[in-house]
Amino acid sequence: MIKKLCYKLSCSLAAFSVALAANADVMLKDQSEIIGAWNVTAEAAKLDGDKKLLNVQWDFRTDGILQTKAIDTGGRTKSFEIPLKYSVEGGMIKKQSTPGREKYESCKVIEKEGSDMIIKCTYLYFFLTKI
């Protein structure tokens, strides 16, 4: 009886620790882990919620500029580019929330595996794939 209880408890603890590891934020060491161009494929209000598909590129440059480029699929303009300042501090991405203003938002890297990355900014989750 005690062996069965201990076995169930150890299995439950193992499952719990796996779940925690899966949801643990990724702490970036520095900007070298994100440098380069990324396609922002979708955004969502919740991690497991409905995703809005996007046609946006983010290019994290070594000079601390996040060059954003949105492709207009409606045909009004070909593309729209905005440079934003960014840095990696405390394991998170701090990016300028509005061009020309010194207001920043912190974005946690929720998952980074291979060429895919999910980040959580103030209001939205962004799903990125390295180009």
C-alpha positions in Angstrom: 0.0 0.0 0.0 2.7 2.5 1.0 4.8 1.5 -2.1 1.8 2.2 -4.4 1.2 5.5 -2.7 4.9 6.5 -3.0 4.9 5.3 -6.7 1.8 7.4 -7.5 3.3 10.4 -5.6 6.6 10.2 -7.5 4.8 9.8 -10.8 2.6 12.9 -10.0 5.7 14.9 -9.0 7.5 13.9 -12.2 4.5 14.9 -14.3 4.2 18.2 -12.4 7.9 19.0 -12.9 7.6 18.2 -16.7 4.6 20.6 -16.9 6.5 23.3 -15.1 9.5 22.9 -17.4 7.3 23.1 -20.4 5.8 26.4 -19.2 9.1 27.9 -17.8 10.2 31.1 -19.5 13.4 31.1 -21.4 16.0 33.4 -20.0 18.1 35.0 -22.8 21.8 35.5 -22.0 22.2 38.4 -24.4 20.9 39.6 -27.8 23.1 37.1 -29.7 20.3 34.5 -29.1 17.8 36.5 -31.1 19.9 38.4 -33.7 18.7 38.1 -37.2 15.4 38.1 -39.2 12.3 36.4 -37.9 8.9 36.0 -39.5 6.1 36.8 -37.1 3.6 34.3 -38.2 0.8 35.0 -35.7 -0.4 36.8 -32.6 -2.8 35.7 -29.9 -4.3 37.1 -26.7 -3.8 33.7 -25.1 -1.1 31.1 -25.6 -3.6 28.5 -26.5 -6.2 30.9 -28.0 -7.2 31.8 -31.5 -4.3 33.0 -33.5 -4.4 36.0 -35.9 -2.2 35.2 -38.9 0.4 37.9 -39.7 2.7 38.8 -42.5 5.4 40.7 -40.5 9.1 40.5 -40.2 11.2 41.4 -37.2 14.9 41.9 -37.8 16.8 42.1 -34.5 20.0 44.0 -35.5 23.2 44.1 -33.5 23.0 47.9 -33.1 19.9 47.6 -30.8 17.4 48.3 -33.6 14.4 46.0 -34.2 13.5 46.7 -37.8 9.8 45.8 -38.2 8.4 45.3 -41.7 4.7 44.6 -42.3 3.6 43.4 -45.7 0.2 44.8 -46.8 -1.7 41.8 -48.3 -4.6 44.2 -49.2 -2.5 45.9 -51.8 -2.8 49.5 -50.5 1.0 49.8 -49.8 3.6 47.2 -50.5 5.2 47.3 -47.1 5.5 49.4 -44.0 8.8 49.6 -42.0 9.4 50.9 -38.5 12.7 50.9 -36.6 12.2 50.3 -32.9 14.9 50.3 -30.2 15.4 47.1 -28.2 17.7 45.4 -25.7 18.0 42.2 -23.8 17.8 42.8 -20.0 17.2 40.4 -17.2 16.7 37.6 -19.7 13.9 39.4 -21.5 13.5 41.5 -24.6 12.7 45.2 -23.9 11.4 46.8 -27.0 10.1 50.3 -27.7 6.3 50.1 -27.8 5.8 53.3 -29.9 8.3 54.8 -32.4 9.7 58.1 -31.3 8.7 57.6 -27.6 10.9 56.3 -24.9 8.2 53.9 -23.6 9.2 50.2 -23.6 7.5 46.9 -23.0 9.1 43.8 -21.7 8.6 40.6 -23.6 9.3 37.2 -22.1 10.5 34.4 -24.3 8.0 31.6 -23.5 9.5 29.0 -25.7 12.6 28.9 -28.0 13.2 25.6 -29.9 15.1 25.3 -33.1 14.0 28.1 -35.4 10.8 28.7 -33.6 10.2 31.2 -30.7 7.1 32.3 -28.8 7.2 35.6 -26.9 4.7 37.2 -24.5 4.6 41.0 -24.6 2.3 43.2 -22.6 -0.9 42.2 -24.2 -0.1 39.6 -26.9 1.8 36.4 -27.6 3.8 36.5 -30.8 4.8 33.3 -32.7 8.0 33.7 -34.7 10.1 31.6 -37.0 13.7 32.4 -37.8 14.4 33.1 -41.5 
